[in-house]
Amino acid sequence: MIGFLLSFAIAAVLFMSIHGATRRFVANRLRYVDAARKTLTPWLAGGAALVVAAPVMALLPIVGIGTALTVGLAVGLGVANGASDIKRGTSPVVYGP
């Protein structure tokens, strides 16, 4: 039970931090890249993040494939939300220089 709660907490923290970072990156750095606004881009980015995260998460003792799926979902949703921020003309809060 404790292992499940710890794994869920790790996945939740990873989701929030990766989603925010990806959204800011797409909205600020990829503002003028046309490919960032295509409908297939979030799917490709999320799939790539899942492929990269799956072997790493398989080696760690507490987290597993569910956490890798969460990372892929966070990246995909972050790219999609960053692209919608570009289309609407808004951008998330920028921290730092």
BELVENKA-V343674 format. One record per residue. SS is DSSP state (~ for helix, > for strand, _ for the rest). OMEGA is omega in degrees with one decimal (none if undefined). D_CENTER is the distance of its C-alpha to the mean C-alpha in Angstrom with 1 decimal. Layout:
# BELVENKA-V343674
ss=<SS SS>
omega=<OMEGA OMEGA>
d_center=<D_CENTER D_CENTER>
This chain:
# BELVENKA-V343674
ss=<_ ~ ~ ~ ~ ~ ~ ~ ~ ~ ~ ~ ~ ~ ~ ~ ~ ~ ~ ~ ~ ~ ~ ~ ~ ~ ~ ~ ~ _ _ _ _ ~ ~ ~ ~ _ _ _ ~ ~ ~ ~ ~ ~ ~ ~ ~ ~ ~ ~ ~ ~ ~ ~ ~ ~ ~ _ _ _ _ _ ~ ~ ~ ~ ~ ~ ~ ~ ~ ~ ~ ~ ~ ~ ~ ~ ~ ~ ~ ~ ~ ~ ~ ~ _ _ _ _ _ _ _ _ _>
omega=<179.1 178.5 177.8 179.9 178.1 177.1 177.7 179.2 178.0 179.5 -179.8 178.5 176.7 -179.9 -176.8 -176.8 -178.7 178.4 -179.8 -179.6 179.5 179.7 178.1 -178.9 -178.8 -176.1 -175.9 -173.7 -177.2 -177.3 -175.2 178.2 -176.5 -178.1 -179.9 -177.7 178.7 -175.3 -179.1 -174.6 178.3 178.5 179.5 -179.9 178.3 177.4 177.9 178.0 177.3 -179.9 179.7 -174.7 -175.1 178.6 179.6 -178.5 178.6 -179.7 -177.9 -171.8 -172.9 -176.5 -178.7 -176.6 177.0 177.3 176.0 175.5 178.2 178.1 177.4 177.5 180.0 179.4 -179.8 178.6 177.1 177.5 -180.0 179.3 175.7 177.5 177.6 173.9 178.3 -177.8 -179.8 -179.4 176.8 173.5 178.5 -178.4 -179.5 176.9 178.3 -176.8 none>
d_center=<26.8 25.7 23.5 21.7 21.2 20.0 17.5 16.3 16.1 14.2 11.5 11.6 11.4 8.5 6.6 8.2 7.9 4.5 4.0 7.4 7.4 5.5 7.7 10.6 10.5 10.8 13.3 15.3 15.4 15.1 17.3 20.1 18.5 19.5 17.3 14.1 15.8 16.8 15.9 15.1 12.5 9.4 11.1 11.8 8.5 7.1 10.5 10.7 7.8 9.8 13.0 12.3 11.2 14.0 17.0 15.8 15.2 18.5 20.4 19.5 22.0 20.3 16.9 16.8 15.4 14.1 11.8 10.6 10.2 8.2 5.7 6.1 6.1 3.1 2.1 5.6 6.2 5.1 7.2 9.7 10.2 10.6 13.0 14.8 15.3 17.0 19.1 20.2 21.0 19.1 16.5 14.7 16.7 16.9 17.7 19.9 21.9>
